Amino acid sequence: MRYFYILVIASFIVGCGGSDDNNNTNMAEELTSSLLSEQFAPDNAQFSNFENKPFSLDPQSFNFDGNNVYLKVYDTDGNVFYLGRINKDALFSIELVLPNSDSIVAYDIFTDSANDLSISGDFVL
């Protein structure tokens, strides 16, 4: 009787473990890797969340009396891109590196003169 149980258990184990090699190789070919190092992109692909956008401002158009003109350029989240003194007689230009979705920056321009008011505005890029 003991041999009968061993024979039944052995036949059960043999029946569960069998497989066809062709099915395993087809499954392996269909699987793709999830490793970043094994993912390839075409040579002409570009991955960029930011782009350069020109910003320019003419301080002469504000007719300031003060000698020192200061400029602050920032986005709606409060990130400051420029803060400093600029030449009041020349066009001020810089390249801003902004997220692709940003198209407007704000600016504040002011002088060291008590006669001049601080001016705030938006610049569409």
C-alpha positions in Angstrom: 0.0 0.0 0.0 2.9 2.3 0.8 4.3 1.7 -2.7 0.9 2.7 -4.2 0.9 6.1 -2.5 4.5 6.7 -3.6 3.6 5.8 -7.1 0.5 8.2 -7.1 2.5 11.1 -5.6 5.4 10.5 -8.1 3.0 10.5 -11.1 1.4 13.7 -9.8 4.8 15.5 -9.5 5.8 14.4 -12.9 2.5 15.6 -14.4 2.8 19.1 -12.9 6.4 19.9 -14.0 6.3 19.2 -17.7 6.4 22.0 -20.2 7.2 22.7 -23.9 10.5 24.5 -24.6 8.9 26.4 -27.6 6.4 28.1 -25.3 9.1 29.3 -22.9 11.3 30.8 -25.7 8.3 32.6 -27.2 7.4 34.2 -23.8 11.0 35.3 -23.3 11.1 37.0 -26.7 7.8 38.9 -26.0 9.0 40.3 -22.7 10.7 43.7 -22.8 13.1 45.0 -20.3 12.1 47.7 -17.7 15.7 48.8 -17.2 16.4 52.4 -18.3 19.8 51.4 -19.5 18.3 49.0 -22.0 15.9 51.5 -23.5 17.2 53.2 -26.6 16.0 56.3 -28.4 16.7 57.4 -32.0 19.7 59.6 -32.6 17.6 62.5 -33.5 15.3 62.3 -30.4 15.2 65.3 -28.1 14.4 65.3 -24.4 13.8 68.8 -23.1 11.6 70.2 -20.5 13.1 73.7 -20.7 13.9 76.1 -23.5 15.7 79.4 -23.9 13.5 82.4 -24.2 14.7 85.9 -24.9 13.8 88.7 -22.5 14.5 92.4 -23.3 13.5 95.7 -21.8 14.3 99.3 -22.7 14.8 101.4 -19.5 14.8 104.6 -21.5 11.1 104.2 -22.2 10.4 104.7 -18.5 12.0 108.2 -18.3 13.6 107.7 -14.9 15.4 110.5 -13.1 17.6 108.3 -11.0 21.1 107.3 -12.1 21.0 103.7 -10.9 18.3 101.5 -12.4 17.5 98.1 -10.9 15.6 95.2 -12.5 14.0 92.1 -11.0 12.7 89.4 -13.4 10.7 86.5 -11.9 8.0 84.0 -12.7 4.6 83.5 -11.2 6.0 81.0 -8.6 8.4 83.6 -7.3 11.6 82.1 -8.9 13.9 85.1 -9.6 15.9 84.9 -12.9 17.6 88.3 -12.7 18.1 90.8 -9.9 20.6 93.6 -10.3 21.5 97.0 -11.7 21.2 97.7 -15.4 22.4 100.5 -17.7 19.6 103.1 -17.9 20.7 104.2 -21.4 20.9 100.8 -23.2 18.5 98.0 -24.1 18.7 95.2 -21.5 18.6 91.6 -23.0 19.1 88.2 -21.4 18.2 84.6 -22.3 16.0 82.9 -19.8 15.9 79.1 -19.4 12.2 78.4 -18.6 9.9 75.3 -18.5 8.3 74.8 -21.9 4.9 75.7 -20.4 5.9 79.1 -19.1 5.3 82.0 -21.5 5.1 85.0 -19.2 7.5 86.5 -16.7 7.0 89.4 -14.4 9.4 92.3 -13.8 9.9 95.2 -11.4 12.0 98.1 -12.5 13.0 100.9 -10.1 15.7 103.5 -9.4 17.5 105.1 -6.5 15.7 108.3 -6.9 12.8 109.3 -4.6 11.1 111.0 -7.6 10.7 107.7 -9.6 8.0 105.2 -9.0 8.6 101.5 -9.0 7.1 99.9 -12.1 5.8 96.4 -12.4 4.8 94.6 -15.5 4.5 91.3 -17.4 6.6 90.3 -20.4 5.1 87.8 -22.9 7.9 85.5 -24.2 
